[in-house]
Amino acid sequence: MCSLFHPEVPTPIEPIEPVQFQFPKIAGAEIAATIFRNRVGGDFYDSFRVGKERVLFGLLDVAGRAETNRLVLESAQKSFRTLGAELFAPFDINESDAMVQLCVQMNRSIMERAGGVHSCPGFIGCYHERLGTLCYTNAGHTPGLLRDESGVAELGSTGLPLGLFSHATCEAPTVGLEKGAALLLVSRGVVEGISKETDDSNAEDPEFGLERTKKFLHFDHSSNAESLCASILQQVGVFIGEPLVPDDMTALALLRRA
């Protein structure tokens, strides 16, 4: 095991912000999210039940600082919850079509609220608890990481970030989560965290990066979704070792148990 991902990791300089709302209970699985320290940018996460067998969740990164993008964040969350409930509530739906429609309408609502272009990368997923499947779209977001018996796979971009073009479209593929699988989403601030031990002017690999995140997930043995989120953010906190964080660092995890 690589020493960087040793399980005995020291606590970061400052605490991790606790989850601020109750995530839905999922039969045979669980979901959680955590943000490192205090929110300074536009990271936004949410999850709620949209039907008897489906749970919708999302991690968005709205451009700008928290004090200036509040209205856009509010609009994004309102669209996510209102449209998500409307599109995914029917029992017999085409999840891919519903996901595409959700992204199209969220994209337009973000642009309308911002009065123009306002970049908002996002990863939105719908987990079907009976089938153990995940329908998702990745709108220019950091790749989702799916760990199962075969290793760690990337769920890369399926479209442009929200908020850029009024008529932009995306794709919404579906993947299966086998028993014991884990999905980890991290914000841009995680992969772009700069090491305290290096100077980015001459260092070969100063950022925490996606590859370190994948290695962490591969070796991690967290017992639940919340501890998985906390563990990756602790790793980044130790890696950067700085008293100030220039951007939000957020993690969201979905674990399938049965």
C-alpha positions, 0 to 999 in steps of 0.5 A: 500500500502506498504510504500516502494512503496509510489509514492512520491519517492525522486530523487536518488543521481545522475541522470538516464542516458536518453534513447540514441536512438529513440525507434520505435513507436508501434500502441496501445503500447509503449516501452522505456528503461533507465539505472541508472547513467552511464554504467559500465558493459555490459548491452545492450538494443535495439529495432527496427521494423522488419516488418509491425506488429512486433517490436523486442527488447532485454535486454542483460547483457554481462559479464565483464566491459564496457572497456573490453567487448566492442567488444563482445557488438558490436558483440551482437548488430550487430547480434541482428539487422542483424539477427533479421531483416532477420528472422522476416521481412517476414509476414508469419513466425513462430515467435517461430522458428525465435526466437530460430534461432535468439538466436542460431546464436547470441550465436555462434557469441558471442562465436566466437567474444569472442574466447570462453566462454563469458556469456551473459544472455538475454531477447529477445522479439517480440511484434505483435502489431495487435495481442497484443502477445509477443513471447520471450526467456529468456536466463538465464536472470532475469525473465521478469515481466508481469502485468495485471488484474490477477496480476504480473507473472514471465516470467522465464528462457527458456534456458541457457545464451548465450555465454556458449555452441556453440550448446545450444538451447532455447524455445520461448513461446508466451503470450498475453498482454491484454489492460493495461498490462505492461512488465518490464525487469530489469537487474541483477544489479537491483535485486542485489542492496544492501540496504544502511540500512543493512549489508549483513553479518547479514541482513535478506534481504539486496538485493532489490530482485525480490519480491520488484520489483514485488511489485513495479510493482503491485502498480505502476501507471506510465503513460508511459513506460519511466516513469515506467523505471525511477520510478523503478530505482529511487526506487533502487537508494533510496534503495541502497543509495550509491555514487558508483554502482558496476554494471549496473542497467537497466530497459526496459518496454513495455506497451500495451494501446489498 
